[in-house]
Amino acid sequence: MNEIAAKLGAVGLPEPVAALADRDWDAVIVGGGHNGLTAAAYLAKAGRSVLVLERRERLGGAATLERPFADPGFVVSPCAYVVGRDPPVRPRPAARRAEAASQDSLRLVRCQPPHQSQR
């Protein structure tokens, strides 16, 4: 990872916490995920003063990648658990009919054993 990419999404304070707490904000966004950042950007573009609060060390939420293991070859999304949920999400009958009629539909295939990667 290059120096710029390593800093993208890093959380920091533009001012000391006491100074931030003393200011009046037009909007306080709780959560620096992609939706919170989008809302903050629209509000800031409209001239509002916006404070974004994020618990994690990185901004972006589900739109980020992490390296949870020592091996740098494993890069995962913090939202990857949604794809492998058990039991799987069942689409409504109308969605199943539409899927059956389409040859371009997304198909999820459960692998056995789960969470294996071939290199």
C-alpha positions as CSV (number, residue, x, y, z in Angstrom):
1,M,0.0,0.0,0.0
2,N,1.4,3.4,-0.9
3,E,1.7,6.3,1.5
4,I,-1.4,8.1,0.2
5,A,-3.6,5.0,0.2
6,A,-2.5,4.3,3.8
7,K,-3.9,7.6,4.9
8,L,-7.2,7.6,3.0
9,G,-10.1,7.3,5.4
10,A,-8.0,7.8,8.5
11,V,-9.8,9.5,11.3
12,G,-8.4,12.6,12.9
13,L,-9.4,15.7,14.9
14,P,-9.3,19.1,13.1
15,E,-9.4,20.8,16.5
16,P,-9.1,19.7,20.2
17,V,-12.2,17.9,21.4
18,A,-13.0,20.8,23.8
19,A,-13.1,23.2,20.9
20,L,-15.3,20.9,18.9
21,A,-17.7,20.5,21.8
22,D,-18.0,24.3,22.3
23,R,-19.0,25.0,18.7
24,D,-22.6,25.1,17.5
25,W,-23.2,22.6,14.7
26,D,-26.0,22.7,12.2
27,A,-25.8,18.9,11.9
28,V,-24.0,16.1,13.8
29,I,-23.7,12.9,11.8
30,V,-23.3,9.7,13.9
31,G,-21.4,7.2,11.8
32,G,-18.7,7.8,9.2
33,G,-19.9,5.1,6.8
34,H,-20.6,5.8,3.2
35,N,-24.1,6.9,3.9
36,G,-23.1,9.2,6.7
37,L,-20.3,10.7,4.7
38,T,-22.7,11.3,1.7
39,A,-25.2,13.1,4.0
40,A,-22.4,15.2,5.5
41,A,-21.1,16.1,2.1
42,Y,-24.6,17.3,0.9
43,L,-25.1,19.3,4.1
44,A,-21.7,20.9,3.9
45,K,-22.2,21.7,0.2
46,A,-25.5,23.4,1.2
47,G,-23.5,25.6,3.6
48,R,-24.2,23.9,6.9
49,S,-21.6,23.2,9.5
50,V,-21.3,19.5,10.0
51,L,-19.5,17.2,12.5
52,V,-19.1,13.5,11.6
53,L,-18.5,11.2,14.6
54,E,-17.1,7.7,13.9
55,R,-16.2,5.0,16.4
56,R,-13.8,3.1,14.2
57,E,-10.3,4.1,13.1
58,R,-11.4,4.4,9.5
59,L,-14.1,6.2,7.6
60,G,-16.2,4.5,4.9
61,G,-18.0,1.7,6.8
62,A,-19.0,-1.1,4.4
63,A,-17.1,0.6,1.6
64,T,-13.7,-0.2,3.2
65,L,-11.3,-3.1,3.1
66,E,-9.5,-4.6,6.0
67,R,-6.6,-7.0,6.6
68,P,-7.7,-8.9,9.7
69,F,-4.9,-11.6,9.4
70,A,-1.1,-11.4,9.3
71,D,-1.1,-12.7,5.8
72,P,-1.4,-9.6,3.5
73,G,-3.1,-11.7,0.8
74,F,-6.4,-11.8,2.8
75,V,-8.3,-8.5,2.2
76,V,-11.9,-8.5,3.2
77,S,-14.8,-6.1,3.5
78,P,-16.3,-5.6,6.9
79,C,-19.7,-6.2,5.2
80,A,-18.7,-9.6,3.8
81,Y,-20.7,-11.4,6.5
82,V,-23.9,-10.4,4.7
83,V,-23.2,-12.7,1.7
84,G,-22.5,-15.7,3.9
85,R,-25.3,-15.4,6.4
86,D,-27.0,-18.6,7.5
87,P,-29.8,-19.1,6.9
88,P,-29.6,-17.3,3.5
89,V,-32.0,-14.5,2.7
90,R,-35.0,-15.8,0.8
91,P,-36.3,-13.6,-2.0
92,R,-40.1,-13.1,-2.4
93,P,-41.9,-15.3,-5.0
94,A,-42.0,-12.5,-7.5
95,A,-38.3,-12.0,-7.2
96,R,-37.7,-15.7,-7.6
97,R,-39.8,-15.8,-10.8
98,A,-37.9,-12.8,-12.2
99,E,-34.6,-14.5,-11.4
100,A,-35.7,-17.7,-13.1
101,A,-36.7,-15.7,-16.2
102,S,-33.3,-13.9,-16.4
103,Q,-30.1,-15.5,-17.5
104,D,-28.0,-12.6,-16.1
105,S,-29.1,-13.0,-12.5
106,L,-26.8,-13.1,-9.5
107,R,-26.3,-16.6,-8.1
108,L,-24.8,-17.2,-4.7
109,V,-23.2,-20.6,-4.3
110,R,-22.4,-21.9,-0.8
111,C,-19.0,-23.4,-0.7
112,Q,-18.1,-26.4,1.5
113,P,-16.2,-26.0,3.7
114,P,-17.0,-22.3,4.1
115,H,-14.4,-19.5,4.2
116,Q,-11.7,-21.3,2.2
117,S,-9.5,-19.5,-0.3
118,Q,-7.4,-21.1,-3.0
119,R,-4.2,-19.3,-4.1
